[in-house]
Structure formats: C-alpha cells, structure tokens
Amino acid sequence: MTILEAVVLGVVQGITELLPISSSAHLALTPYLLGWSDPGLAFDVALHFGTLLALCWYFRVEWLAMLASAWYIARTRRVDSVHDRRLVYLMVATIPAGLGGLLLQDLAETTFRSPLVIAVALAVMGVLLWWIDRRSVRARAIEEITLRDAVLVGCAQVLALIPGVSRSGSTMTAARFLQLDRPSAARFSFLMSLPITVAAVVLKAPEALRVDGLSAPLLAGIAAAAVSSWLTITVLLRYVSKHSFGIFAGYRILLAGVVLATLVGRA
C-alpha cells in the first residue's frame, strides 16, 4: 500500500465513521471501485485510532467530567449527577455491540464485506433514517436520555457489524426513533463510539502492526483519519442543529445504486 492510498483511506474513514453513511462500507468499496487491493479489516480498524484521538480531544471536557463521575460512583456507590448517569448509560449501551462483535467477528471480516450485502444495507438504512427522522417530531435533549434509551440505542449499534448499516447511522436512527432531537442524537452517538472504538483498536491494531509494522502508510492514514474526524464532528453538529438527516439518507440510496450498477457492469 502506498502513502497516497493510506491517506485516501484515512480521510474516507474519518469522514464516514462519524456521518451516518457507513465507514465500513466506504473502506470496503473504495479499494473495490479504484482497483486497489483490499487492506483488510485489521488496517481499517487501525485507522480508527485517528478517529479515537479526535473524539478524545473534541469531547475532552465531557470525558474528564465522566472520569470524575467514575471515581465518585466507585467511592460512594451512588449515581447522582447528569454526568454520572451519562457514564452509566454509555457503559450499558456498549455491552450489546461488544457481545455482537465477539460472536459475529468472522462474518464481519468475510461474508458481510460483500458488495451486494453492502448495497442492500446502504439502501435499507437510508430509507429508515429518512422515514424515522421525518416522523420524529418531539425534541428530547441528551440530558433526558434514560436507561431504556441507552439499551435500545446500544442494541441498534450491533447492526453496524454489517458494512453499509453504519454505526453512526444505526445509533442516530434509533435515537431519533426515541424522539431525541438531532444534535442530541448525533452527540450521544459520538460519545457511544469511543468505548467500542477503543475495544476495536485494542483487539485489531496489533494484527495490523504484525502485518506491516508501524509503517509510513499506516501512520499517514491514522493522521488523515484524525484530522478528518475532528472536522466532521465540528461540521455535523452544526449542520444537524438546523437541518434534517435527509441529505445523508439520499446519499446512501444513491451510493447503493452506484454499487449495484458496478456489480452488474462487472458481471
């Protein structure tokens, strides 16, 4: 893999991981459409370290508050403040995805990366995102999230093991279904992504390092992912404060059509 290919994949990962359009689909489709060799799931996950850095930096105030909450809960066995509850809810929401990842890891690395599966998932989730976002008229803030909300959004996150579904797409769609306002749905989705991203990087990054080592392409890809992730968080939170998720739903359906057309053309 060249440095240019790694940078392109890093930018693709950084943008699509946090938008509701599926990073796994784009990382699988980019080499397929450009005629590059597929670097594999381990390299894809290694790029997530860049996104992890961006998430830690952008939400650093909230993470520090939740670290203080973790100490408070461990010391007092009480859950009192908003940040105490948010920490507990994030932990609960992470459990389904963690279990799903362990049970379905082999399928995620093989069968689920089929272009046909990706195209179908892109289209189906695109329609769901558009329909649910349009029909959710109430506006609950992130401070109003309940334990039930955390469990349901966490279960939705499991679907992201199928490339094309999108972790952000499934969690934001579920949050909108539960009547959270758009900025709150996006913010909770971003916060949820950190624990599962940490777990993925810890499990898969060593495999990427064994294959290629700490190579220049890998470092370039991680840096590109970090910068593009930070910019994406900033832009998306501003965008959804005034606009719907409709543009992302439309893009998903359009991309699904491109993938299907490419499959037919190469048949």
C-alpha positions, 0 to 999 in steps of 0.5 A, a space after each residue: 500500500 502506498 502513502 497516497 492510498 493510506 491517506 485516501 483511506 484515512 480521510 474516507 474513514 474519518 469522514 464516514 465513521 462519524 456521518 451516518 453513511 457507513 465507514 465500513 462500507 466506504 473502506 470496503 468499496 473504495 479499494 473495490 471501485 479504484 482497483 486497489 487491493 483490499 487492506 483488510 479489516 485489521 488496517 481499517 480498524 487501525 485507522 480508527 485510532 485517528 478517529 479515537 484521538 479526535 473524539 478524545 480531544 473534541 469531547 475532552 471536557 465531557 470525558 474528564 467530567 465522566 472520569 470524575 463521575 467514575 471515581 465518585 460512583 466507585 467511592 460512594 456507590 451512588 449515581 447522582 449527577 447528569 454526568 454520572 448517569 451519562 457514564 452509566 448509560 454509555 457503559 450499558 449501551 456498549 455491552 450489546 455491540 461488544 457481545 455482537 462483535 465477539 460472536 459475529 467477528 468472522 462474518 464481519 471480516 468475510 461474508 458481510 464485506 460483500 458488495 451486494 450485502 453492502 448495497 442492500 444495507 446502504 439502501 435499507 438504512 437510508 430509507 429508515 433514517 429518512 422515514 424515522 427522522 421525518 416522523 420524529 417530531 418531539 425534541 428530547 435533549 441528551 440530558 433526558 436520555 434514560 436507561 431504556 434509551 441507552 439499551 435500545 440505542 446500544 442494541 441498534 449499534 450491533 447492526 453496524 457489524 454489517 458494512 453499509 448499516 453504519 454505526 453512526 447511522 444505526 445509533 442516530 436512527 434509533 435515537 431519533 426513533 426515541 424522539 431525541 432531537 438531532 444534535 442530541 442524537 448525533 452527540 450521544 452517538 459520538 460519545 457511544 463510539 469511543 468505548 467500542 472504538 477503543 475495544 476495536 483498536 485494542 483487539 485489531 491494531 496489533 494484527 495490523 502492526 504484525 502485518 506491516 509494522 508501524 509503517 509510513 502508510 499506516 501512520 499517514 492514514 491514522 493522521 488523515 483519519 484524525 484530522 478528518 474526524 475532528 472536522 466532521 464532528 465540528 461540521 455535523 453538529 452544526 449542520 444537524 442543529 438546523 437541518 434534517 438527516 435527509 441529505 445523508 439518507 439520499 446519499 446512501 440510496 444513491 451510493 447503493 445504486 452506484 454499487 449495484 450498477 458496478 456489480 452488474 457492469 462487472 458481471 
